Amino acid sequence: MWKSRMDAASSSVDSLIANGGSERIRIALSVSDPESFCTWFLALGRYDIDLFCFNPKWGEQEHSVAMDIARPHWVLGDFSDVRFEHTAGVEAKRGVDNIAVGLRLMIPTGGTSGKIRFTMHRWSSLSASVYGFQVFFNVNHVSSFCVLPLYHVSGFMQLIRALLTMGKVVFGSVDTFKEGHSVLADAKERGCFLSLVATQLERLLRDEANVALLRGYRAIFVGGGPVPDSLLKKGIDLELPLAPTYGMSETAAQVATMEPDAFLEGRTGQGKALPHARLSVVDDEGSLLKAGEVGRIQIAASSIFRGYYGEEERLVDSIVAPDLGSLDDFGNLTVIGRSDRVIISGGEKIDLHEIERVLEETRLVSDVFAFGLEDSEWGSKLVLAYVPVAESTVDEELRVALRGKLSDLKMPKIWLRMKSLPRNEAGKIQTEVLFKRIEKSADRWVGPC
């Protein structure tokens, strides 16, 4: 069946490219089924085209923004639909000569904020990431059970690692973990990996039968956002081979990872740089900081993206990330949070990480997210979305717990009690969902405490 599907996809793609004329073709993959994604990608990856990964779950506005940026000639859907959506009236955009040759892959980033951009990668940056991964973990064939979406870099790179190392990738979900794991285990693959966001790991650990299966992986990468300390401690208690990881779309996934052995020894942070990357920490002026000092994370790597689509291709293999962190004397990275997570409320700067950290220390919440809401009086109102540990917990208990730890100006003005925080498949908070919740919850507005 796979051969017949590949033959059909290759034939269809050959026809699309042949009818494209002399200009560089732009094609968008808006695919939810992983097998369909693989089929189209393998058929398209042979050509000198611009290939965009679309999130099939984007809403109308996000999809419209992505279409305006990409202006694809064709949009391909799931293979079972055999859908070829031609985009009429697309202007020719061959681009400058130095980008006209070779495949360029566009991976979306920034969707949770509504500011969608596409990071441009070539086979050279993707293969560099795979090489660094192989060397770091000392494996020839990289196999994984993939529960993350392929339009996201964390899922997509699992496919690329398997392709370039002749490994195996099994697609599934948290709900089908046992079945998917058994398929991977039957192959008797060495070097099997699993990538999860915190919420997925927490869900898997609700079933004790999963623990023994999880212990069988070479490493279980956890990233995509903050991982609660309580969940990491549980991982140590259960002797799980967790590997806290740092990376982004711009770096073709991870550039720093903690080895599971180091994690189980109780070390904290995101570990050391992979062989294809070098990490440093700089201040706002770009000057290098000493070990232990917190600043912007600077990444030099052969896997660095070639810029955002619509820009000239980058020639520099280094970026300063929007994340704050520090390096110890041995080169171990600790990520503190994003440097742009600061709001101005009542004329005072408020570090949103500080608010979240203080609330977590009360042990009254299992998940928390602080953000700002534009306000004519305050500039920004501080909003706190949280998931209480106990049903009996009320807002007043939280306010009492925070008194003396936060100044009045840093006390949240809006409290959003939730059963769970809205996160996408990559573990990122969907802020637009929280804004809609506020619109429907006027009773949550509270004054200064």
Secondary structure as a PSIPRED ss2 file (coil, helix, strand):
# PSIPRED VFORMAT (PSIPRED V4.0)

   1 M C   1.000  0.000  0.000
   2 W H   0.000  1.000  0.000
   3 K H   0.000  1.000  0.000
   4 S H   0.000  1.000  0.000
   5 R H   0.000  1.000  0.000
   6 M H   0.000  1.000  0.000
   7 D H   0.000  1.000  0.000
   8 A H   0.000  1.000  0.000
   9 A H   0.000  1.000  0.000
  10 S H   0.000  1.000  0.000
  11 S H   0.000  1.000  0.000
  12 S H   0.000  1.000  0.000
  13 V H   0.000  1.000  0.000
  14 D H   0.000  1.000  0.000
  15 S H   0.000  1.000  0.000
  16 L H   0.000  1.000  0.000
  17 I H   0.000  1.000  0.000
  18 A H   0.000  1.000  0.000
  19 N C   1.000  0.000  0.000
  20 G C   1.000  0.000  0.000
  21 G C   1.000  0.000  0.000
  22 S C   1.000  0.000  0.000
  23 E C   1.000  0.000  0.000
  24 R C   1.000  0.000  0.000
  25 I C   1.000  0.000  0.000
  26 R E   0.000  0.000  1.000
  27 I E   0.000  0.000  1.000
  28 A E   0.000  0.000  1.000
  29 L E   0.000  0.000  1.000
  30 S E   0.000  0.000  1.000
  31 V C   1.000  0.000  0.000
  32 S C   1.000  0.000  0.000
  33 D C   1.000  0.000  0.000
  34 P H   0.000  1.000  0.000
  35 E H   0.000  1.000  0.000
  36 S H   0.000  1.000  0.000
  37 F H   0.000  1.000  0.000
  38 C H   0.000  1.000  0.000
  39 T H   0.000  1.000  0.000
  40 W H   0.000  1.000  0.000
  41 F H   0.000  1.000  0.000
  42 L H   0.000  1.000  0.000
  43 A H   0.000  1.000  0.000
  44 L H   0.000  1.000  0.000
  45 G C   1.000  0.000  0.000
  46 R C   1.000  0.000  0.000
  47 Y C   1.000  0.000  0.000
  48 D C   1.000  0.000  0.000
  49 I C   1.000  0.000  0.000
  50 D E   0.000  0.000  1.000
  51 L E   0.000  0.000  1.000
  52 F E   0.000  0.000  1.000
  53 C E   0.000  0.000  1.000
  54 F E   0.000  0.000  1.000
  55 N C   1.000  0.000  0.000
  56 P C   1.000  0.000  0.000
  57 K C   1.000  0.000  0.000
  58 W C   1.000  0.000  0.000
  59 G C   1.000  0.000  0.000
  60 E H   0.000  1.000  0.000
  61 Q H   0.000  1.000  0.000
  62 E H   0.000  1.000  0.000
  63 H H   0.000  1.000  0.000
  64 S H   0.000  1.000  0.000
  65 V H   0.000  1.000  0.000
  66 A H   0.000  1.000  0.000
  67 M H   0.000  1.000  0.000
  68 D H   0.000  1.000  0.000
  69 I H   0.000  1.000  0.000
  70 A H   0.000  1.000  0.000
  71 R C   1.000  0.000  0.000
  72 P C   1.000  0.000  0.000
  73 H C   1.000  0.000  0.000
  74 W E   0.000  0.000  1.000
  75 V E   0.000  0.000  1.000
  76 L E   0.000  0.000  1.000
  77 G C   1.000  0.000  0.000
  78 D C   1.000  0.000  0.000
  79 F H   0.000  1.000  0.000
  80 S H   0.000  1.000  0.000
  81 D H   0.000  1.000  0.000
  82 V C   1.000  0.000  0.000
  83 R C   1.000  0.000  0.000
  84 F E   0.000  0.000  1.000
  85 E E   0.000  0.000  1.000
  86 H E   0.000  0.000  1.000
  87 T C   1.000  0.000  0.000
  88 A C   1.000  0.000  0.000
  89 G C   1.000  0.000  0.000
  90 V C   1.000  0.000  0.000
  91 E C   1.000  0.000  0.000
  92 A C   1.000  0.000  0.000
  93 K C   1.000  0.000  0.000
  94 R C   1.000  0.000  0.000
  95 G C   1.000  0.000  0.000
  96 V C   1.000  0.000  0.000
  97 D H   0.000  1.000  0.000
  98 N H   0.000  1.000  0.000
  99 I H   0.000  1.000  0.000
 100 A C   1.000  0.000  0.000
 101 V C   1.000  0.000  0.000
 102 G C   1.000  0.000  0.000
 103 L C   1.000  0.000  0.000
 104 R E   0.000  0.000  1.000
 105 L E   0.000  0.000  1.000
 106 M E   0.000  0.000  1.000
 107 I E   0.000  0.000  1.000
 108 P E   0.000  0.000  1.000
 109 T E   0.000  0.000  1.000
 110 G C   1.000  0.000  0.000
 111 G H   0.000  1.000  0.000
 112 T H   0.000  1.000  0.000
 113 S H   0.000  1.000  0.000
 114 G C   1.000  0.000  0.000
 115 K C   1.000  0.000  0.000
 116 I C   1.000  0.000  0.000
 117 R E   0.000  0.000  1.000
 118 F E   0.000  0.000  1.000
 119 T E   0.000  0.000  1.000
 120 M E   0.000  0.000  1.000
 121 H E   0.000  0.000  1.000
 122 R C   1.000  0.000  0.000
 123 W H   0.000  1.000  0.000
 124 S H   0.000  1.000  0.000
 125 S H   0.000  1.000  0.000
 126 L H   0.000  1.000  0.000
 127 S H   0.000  1.000  0.000
 128 A H   0.000  1.000  0.000
 129 S H   0.000  1.000  0.000
 130 V H   0.000  1.000  0.000
 131 Y H   0.000  1.000  0.000
 132 G H   0.000  1.000  0.000
 133 F H   0.000  1.000  0.000
 134 Q H   0.000  1.000  0.000
 135 V H   0.000  1.000  0.000
 136 F H   0.000  1.000  0.000
 137 F H   0.000  1.000  0.000
 138 N C   1.000  0.000  0.000
 139 V C   1.000  0.000  0.000
 140 N C   1.000  0.000  0.000
 141 H C   1.000  0.000  0.000
 142 V C   1.000  0.000  0.000
 143 S E   0.000  0.000  1.000
 144 S E   0.000  0.000  1.000
 145 F E   0.000  0.000  1.000
 146 C E   0.000  0.000  1.000
 147 V C   1.000  0.000  0.000
 148 L C   1.000  0.000  0.000
 149 P C   1.000  0.000  0.000
 150 L C   1.000  0.000  0.000
 151 Y C   1.000  0.000  0.000
 152 H C   1.000  0.000  0.000
 153 V H   0.000  1.000  0.000
 154 S H   0.000  1.000  0.000
 155 G H   0.000  1.000  0.000
 156 F H   0.000  1.000  0.000
 157 M H   0.000  1.000  0.000
 158 Q H   0.000  1.000  0.000
 159 L H   0.000  1.000  0.000
 160 I H   0.000  1.000  0.000
 161 R H   0.000  1.000  0.000
 162 A H   0.000  1.000  0.000
 163 L H   0.000  1.000  0.000
 164 L H   0.000  1.000  0.000
 165 T H   0.000  1.000  0.000
 166 M C   1.000  0.000  0.000
 167 G C   1.000  0.000  0.000
 168 K C   1.000  0.000  0.000
 169 V E   0.000  0.000  1.000
 170 V E   0.000  0.000  1.000
 171 F E   0.000  0.000  1.000
 172 G C   1.000  0.000  0.000
 173 S C   1.000  0.000  0.000
 174 V H   0.000  1.000  0.000
 175 D H   0.000  1.000  0.000
 176 T H   0.000  1.000  0.000
 177 F H   0.000  1.000  0.000
 178 K H   0.000  1.000  0.000
 179 E H   0.000  1.000  0.000
 180 G H   0.000  1.000  0.000
 181 H H   0.000  1.000  0.000
 182 S H   0.000  1.000  0.000
 183 V H   0.000  1.000  0.000
 184 L H   0.000  1.000  0.000
 185 A H   0.000  1.000  0.000
 186 D H   0.000  1.000  0.000
 187 A C   1.000  0.000  0.000
 188 K C   1.000  0.000  0.000
 189 E C   1.000  0.000  0.000
 190 R C   1.000  0.000  0.000
 191 G C   1.000  0.000  0.000
 192 C E   0.000  0.000  1.000
 193 F E   0.000  0.000  1.000
 194 L E   0.000  0.000  1.000
 195 S E   0.000  0.000  1.000
 196 L E   0.000  0.000  1.000
 197 V C   1.000  0.000  0.000
 198 A H   0.000  1.000  0.000
 199 T H   0.000  1.000  0.000
 200 Q H   0.000  1.000  0.000
 201 L H   0.000  1.000  0.000
 202 E H   0.000  1.000  0.000
 203 R H   0.000  1.000  0.000
 204 L H   0.000  1.000  0.000
 205 L C   1.000  0.000  0.000
 206 R C   1.000  0.000  0.000
 207 D C   1.000  0.000  0.000
 208 E C   1.000  0.000  0.000
 209 A H   0.000  1.000  0.000
 210 N H   0.000  1.000  0.000
 211 V H   0.000  1.000  0.000
 212 A H   0.000  1.000  0.000
 213 L H   0.000  1.000  0.000
 214 L H   0.000  1.000  0.000
 215 R C   1.000  0.000  0.000
 216 G C   1.000  0.000  0.000
 217 Y C   1.000  0.000  0.000
 218 R C   1.000  0.000  0.000
 219 A E   0.000  0.000  1.000
 220 I E   0.000  0.000  1.000
 221 F E   0.000  0.000  1.000
 222 V E   0.000  0.000  1.000
 223 G C   1.000  0.000  0.000
 224 G C   1.000  0.000  0.000
 225 G C   1.000  0.000  0.000
 226 P C   1.000  0.000  0.000
 227 V C   1.000  0.000  0.000
 228 P C   1.000  0.000  0.000
 229 D H   0.000  1.000  0.000
 230 S H   0.000  1.000  0.000
 231 L H   0.000  1.000  0.000
 232 L H   0.000  1.000  0.000
 233 K H   0.000  1.000  0.000
 234 K H   0.000  1.000  0.000
 235 G H   0.000  1.000  0.000
 236 I H   0.000  1.000  0.000
 237 D H   0.000  1.000  0.000
 238 L C   1.000  0.000  0.000
 239 E C   1.000  0.000  0.000
 240 L C   1.000  0.000  0.000
 241 P C   1.000  0.000  0.000
 242 L E   0.000  0.000  1.000
 243 A E   0.000  0.000  1.000
 244 P E   0.000  0.000  1.000
 245 T E   0.000  0.000  1.000
 246 Y E   0.000  0.000  1.000
 247 G E   0.000  0.000  1.000
 248 M E   0.000  0.000  1.000
 249 S H   0.000  1.000  0.000
 250 E H   0.000  1.000  0.000
 251 T H   0.000  1.000  0.000
 252 A C   1.000  0.000  0.000
 253 A E   0.000  0.000  1.000
 254 Q E   0.000  0.000  1.000
 255 V E   0.000  0.000  1.000
 256 A E   0.000  0.000  1.000
 257 T E   0.000  0.000  1.000
 258 M C   1.000  0.000  0.000
 259 E C   1.000  0.000  0.000
 260 P H   0.000  1.000  0.000
 261 D H   0.000  1.000  0.000
 262 A H   0.000  1.000  0.000
 263 F H   0.000  1.000  0.000
 264 L H   0.000  1.000  0.000
 265 E C   1.000  0.000  0.000
 266 G C   1.000  0.000  0.000
 267 R C   1.000  0.000  0.000
 268 T C   1.000  0.000  0.000
 269 G C   1.000  0.000  0.000
 270 Q C   1.000  0.000  0.000
 271 G E   0.000  0.000  1.000
 272 K E   0.000  0.000  1.000
 273 A E   0.000  0.000  1.000
 274 L C   1.000  0.000  0.000
 275 P C   1.000  0.000  0.000
 276 H C   1.000  0.000  0.000
 277 A E   0.000  0.000  1.000
 278 R E   0.000  0.000  1.000
 279 L E   0.000  0.000  1.000
 280 S E   0.000  0.000  1.000
 281 V E   0.000  0.000  1.000
 282 V E   0.000  0.000  1.000
 283 D C   1.000  0.000  0.000
 284 D C   1.000  0.000  0.000
 285 E C   1.000  0.000  0.000
 286 G C   1.000  0.000  0.000
 287 S C   1.000  0.000  0.000
 288 L E   0.000  0.000  1.000
 289 L C   1.000  0.000  0.000
 290 K C   1.000  0.000  0.000
 291 A C   1.000  0.000  0.000
 292 G C   1.000  0.000  0.000
 293 E C   1.000  0.000  0.000
 294 V C   1.000  0.000  0.000
 295 G E   0.000  0.000  1.000
 296 R E   0.000  0.000  1.000
 297 I E   0.000  0.000  1.000
 298 Q E   0.000  0.000  1.000
 299 I E   0.000  0.000  1.000
 300 A E   0.000  0.000  1.000
 301 A E   0.000  0.000  1.000
 302 S C   1.000  0.000  0.000
 303 S C   1.000  0.000  0.000
 304 I C   1.000  0.000  0.000
 305 F C   1.000  0.000  0.000
 306 R C   1.000  0.000  0.000
 307 G C   1.000  0.000  0.000
 308 Y E   0.000  0.000  1.000
 309 Y C   1.000  0.000  0.000
 310 G C   1.000  0.000  0.000
 311 E C   1.000  0.000  0.000
 312 E C   1.000  0.000  0.000
 313 E C   1.000  0.000  0.000
 314 R C   1.000  0.000  0.000
 315 L C   1.000  0.000  0.000
 316 V C   1.000  0.000  0.000
 317 D C   1.000  0.000  0.000
 318 S E   0.000  0.000  1.000
 319 I E   0.000  0.000  1.000
 320 V E   0.000  0.000  1.000
 321 A E   0.000  0.000  1.000
 322 P E   0.000  0.000  1.000
 323 D E   0.000  0.000  1.000
 324 L E   0.000  0.000  1.000
 325 G E   0.000  0.000  1.000
 326 S E   0.000  0.000  1.000
 327 L E   0.000  0.000  1.000
 328 D C   1.000  0.000  0.000
 329 D C   1.000  0.000  0.000
 330 F C   1.000  0.000  0.000
 331 G C   1.000  0.000  0.000
 332 N C   1.000  0.000  0.000
 333 L E   0.000  0.000  1.000
 334 T E   0.000  0.000  1.000
 335 V E   0.000  0.000  1.000
 336 I E   0.000  0.000  1.000
 337 G E   0.000  0.000  1.000
 338 R E   0.000  0.000  1.000
 339 S C   1.000  0.000  0.000
 340 D C   1.000  0.000  0.000
 341 R C   1.000  0.000  0.000
 342 V E   0.000  0.000  1.000
 343 I E   0.000  0.000  1.000
 344 I E   0.000  0.000  1.000
 345 S E   0.000  0.000  1.000
 346 G C   1.000  0.000  0.000
 347 G C   1.000  0.000  0.000
 348 E E   0.000  0.000  1.000
 349 K E   0.000  0.000  1.000
 350 I E   0.000  0.000  1.000
 351 D E   0.000  0.000  1.000
 352 L H   0.000  1.000  0.000
 353 H H   0.000  1.000  0.000
 354 E H   0.000  1.000  0.000
 355 I H   0.000  1.000  0.000
 356 E H   0.000  1.000  0.000
 357 R H   0.000  1.000  0.000
 358 V H   0.000  1.000  0.000
 359 L H   0.000  1.000  0.000
 360 E H   0.000  1.000  0.000
 361 E H   0.000  1.000  0.000
 362 T C   1.000  0.000  0.000
 363 R C   1.000  0.000  0.000
 364 L C   1.000  0.000  0.000
 365 V E   0.000  0.000  1.000
 366 S E   0.000  0.000  1.000
 367 D E   0.000  0.000  1.000
 368 V E   0.000  0.000  1.000
 369 F E   0.000  0.000  1.000
 370 A E   0.000  0.000  1.000
 371 F E   0.000  0.000  1.000
 372 G E   0.000  0.000  1.000
 373 L E   0.000  0.000  1.000
 374 E E   0.000  0.000  1.000
 375 D E   0.000  0.000  1.000
 376 S C   1.000  0.000  0.000
 377 E C   1.000  0.000  0.000
 378 W C   1.000  0.000  0.000
 379 G E   0.000  0.000  1.000
 380 S E   0.000  0.000  1.000
 381 K E   0.000  0.000  1.000
 382 L E   0.000  0.000  1.000
 383 V E   0.000  0.000  1.000
 384 L E   0.000  0.000  1.000
 385 A E   0.000  0.000  1.000
 386 Y E   0.000  0.000  1.000
 387 V E   0.000  0.000  1.000
 388 P E   0.000  0.000  1.000
 389 V C   1.000  0.000  0.000
 390 A C   1.000  0.000  0.000
 391 E C   1.000  0.000  0.000
 392 S C   1.000  0.000  0.000
 393 T C   1.000  0.000  0.000
 394 V C   1.000  0.000  0.000
 395 D H   0.000  1.000  0.000
 396 E H   0.000  1.000  0.000
 397 E H   0.000  1.000  0.000
 398 L H   0.000  1.000  0.000
 399 R H   0.000  1.000  0.000
 400 V H   0.000  1.000  0.000
 401 A H   0.000  1.000  0.000
 402 L H   0.000  1.000  0.000
 403 R E   0.000  0.000  1.000
 404 G C   1.000  0.000  0.000
 405 K C   1.000  0.000  0.000
 406 L E   0.000  0.000  1.000
 407 S C   1.000  0.000  0.000
 408 D H   0.000  1.000  0.000
 409 L H   0.000  1.000  0.000
 410 K H   0.000  1.000  0.000
 411 M C   1.000  0.000  0.000
 412 P C   1.000  0.000  0.000
 413 K C   1.000  0.000  0.000
 414 I E   0.000  0.000  1.000
 415 W E   0.000  0.000  1.000
 416 L E   0.000  0.000  1.000
 417 R E   0.000  0.000  1.000
 418 M C   1.000  0.000  0.000
 419 K C   1.000  0.000  0.000
 420 S C   1.000  0.000  0.000
 421 L C   1.000  0.000  0.000
 422 P C   1.000  0.000  0.000
 423 R E   0.000  0.000  1.000
 424 N C   1.000  0.000  0.000
 425 E C   1.000  0.000  0.000
 426 A C   1.000  0.000  0.000
 427 G C   1.000  0.000  0.000
 428 K C   1.000  0.000  0.000
 429 I E   0.000  0.000  1.000
 430 Q C   1.000  0.000  0.000
 431 T H   0.000  1.000  0.000
 432 E H   0.000  1.000  0.000
 433 V H   0.000  1.000  0.000
 434 L H   0.000  1.000  0.000
 435 F H   0.000  1.000  0.000
 436 K H   0.000  1.000  0.000
 437 R H   0.000  1.000  0.000
 438 I H   0.000  1.000  0.000
 439 E H   0.000  1.000  0.000
 440 K C   1.000  0.000  0.000
 441 S C   1.000  0.000  0.000
 442 A H   0.000  1.000  0.000
 443 D H   0.000  1.000  0.000
 444 R H   0.000  1.000  0.000
 445 W E   0.000  0.000  1.000
 446 V C   1.000  0.000  0.000
 447 G C   1.000  0.000  0.000
 448 P C   1.000  0.000  0.000
 449 C C   1.000  0.000  0.000
